[in-house]
């Protein structure tokens, strides 16, 4: 699979983070929009498979197809830039500032949300034939996820909020490994295999991904879910995004950077 050694792909991580910070607003938003839309479609695809076959494992195995597609096209997820852009700041790349990193995060968040929301509206229309009939089993399943993963956490108070946060951390630990996976090979097949493994793991384990949730919860609200916009942000999106940031950066970005970029090679004696 034309594997690159860690010292090589870790440097590519920093280079990638730097390039994203200096990317134009137009390109950043377009790439984020497409990433949010494709990942939302992948979520619908996975839930459809799970409901129609009754085998959730099968849906989890096939969900990474969306992640692989969007990264092969060069699109950006919030979970990815959470990990890559701070490395350019840490590496003291010329012109890289905290405000530049935050600007990138903000634009990618907006783009991802707009893309996921677009698919949510389109799929709600499709599942109900223009809001004229009730959704089928797949539509009802997706709509029900929003209530279960907001009010279901809220009833546990602070412990529920921390549970979402930790699930967000674990999610982006795996998802960020998928982002890195796209860099460790120079062949398409190698990239896909490396990306597939951690994304399959995160989805099957039910961890919280901020961008997937940008589709699931608006879709649930459009379909009449018994929760509010405030419930969605307070009891899912905010703790999930914060967990994604901490988990991806701490477990993947900083560990790879500290040991493969900042640490000089050791001589064998």
C-alpha positions, -999 to 999 in steps of 0.1 A, spaced: 0 0 0 31 23 -4 31 30 33 47 62 46 65 60 79 52 80 109 78 107 107 67 113 71 29 114 75 32 133 108 49 161 89 22 159 63 -4 165 91 13 198 100 16 208 64 -21 200 59 -31 220 89 -11 250 77 -27 249 43 -62 248 57 -56 279 78 -46 299 48 -73 286 25 -98 311 12 -132 316 28 -149 304 -3 -129 272 -7 -131 264 31 -169 267 31 -175 248 -1 -153 219 10 -169 218 44 -204 220 29 -197 190 7 -182 170 36 -212 176 58 -236 166 30 -217 134 20 -214 123 57 -251 129 62 -259 107 32 -236 80 46 -255 81 79 -288 76 61 -272 48 41 -259 30 73 -292 34 91 -311 21 61 -290 -10 59 -293 -16 97 -331 -13 96 -337 -33 65 -314 -61 74 -318 -60 111 -280 -62 114 -265 -30 128 -230 -44 124 -235 -44 86 -245 -8 86 -214 1 107 -192 -18 83 -205 1 53 -208 36 69 -171 45 62 -178 46 25 -190 82 29 -159 92 50 -136 77 24 -154 95 -5 -153 129 11 -116 127 21 -105 114 -13 -122 144 -28 -103 168 -4 -133 179 16 -131 189 53 -149 178 84 -148 198 117 -134 168 134 -104 168 111 -95 204 113 -98 202 151 -67 180 150 -47 193 121 -48 231 123 -35 234 159 -4 215 149 6 243 125 3 267 154 23 245 177 50 241 150 52 279 148 46 280 111 50 316 97 17 336 98 -2 310 117 -22 326 145 -48 315 171 -73 337 153 -65 319 120 -72 286 136 -105 297 151 -115 313 118 -110 279 101 -130 261 128 -158 285 125 -161 284 87 -158 246 87 -185 243 114 -209 265 93 -201 247 61 -206 212 77 -238 223 93 -252 238 61 -244 206 41 -258 183 67 -290 205 71 -295 204 33 -295 166 33 -318 166 64 -344 187 46 -341 166 14 -343 133 31 -373 144 52 -391 154 20 -382 120 4 -392 99 33 -427 116 35 -433 122 -2 -433 160 4 -447 157 40 -479 141 28 -474 107 45 -457 93 76 -421 83 72 -413 46 67 -394 25 93 -360 40 83 -373 76 85 -388 69 119 -356 53 132 -335 83 122 -360 107 137 -361 88 170 -323 90 174 -325 128 181 -348 124 211 -330 94 225 -296 112 223 -307 145 238 -334 139 264 -319 105 270 -287 122 283 -305 152 299 -322 130 325 -288 122 340 -279 159 344 -242 166 346 -233 129 344 -252 128 311 -234 158 297 -200 143 307 -210 110 291 -216 128 258 -183 147 261 -164 114 267 -182 97 238 -172 127 217 -136 123 228 -136 86 219 -152 93 186 -126 118 174 -98 97 187 -109 71 161 -121 96 134 -89 115 135 -70 83 130 -91 80 99 -80 115 88 -44 105 93 -51 72 75 -57 92 43 -20 104 46 -2 72 54 -4 57 19 1 70 -16 -24 46 -32 -62 49 -32 -67 13 -19 -42 19 9 -59 52 19 -93 35 20 -82 6 41 -64 29 66 -95 52 68 -120 24 70 -109 6 102 -112 34 128 -144 49 112 -161 15 114 -151 12 151 -165 46 160 -198 41 143 -204 6 157 -196 17 192 -221 46 191 -197 74 198 -208 110 192 -197 127 160 -205 164 158 -210 165 120 -231 133 119 -253 149 146 -257 180 125 -278 158 103 -295 135 128 -309 161 151 -322 187 126 -338 157 107 -355 146 140 -368 182 146 -382 184 110 -399 151 115 -416 163 147 -392 149 173 -401 156 210 -371 178 218 -361 214 211 -333 232 193 -319 241 228 -320 204 238 -300 196 207 -272 221 213 -270 219 251 -275 181 254 -256 170 224 -239 193 198 -219 215 223 -205 187 245 -200 165 214 -179 192 196 -159 199 227 -152 162 232 -143 158 195 -118 187 199 -102 173 231 -101 137 221 -88 141 186 -61 166 195 -50 149 227 -50 113 216 -40 117 179 -27 151 170 -5 159 199 8 123 204 19 119 168 33 154 167 53 151 199 69 118 192 73 119 154 79 156 146 93 173 177 115 143 188 148 140 170 157 105 157 177 84 181 210 68 170 213 31 175 244 23 195 
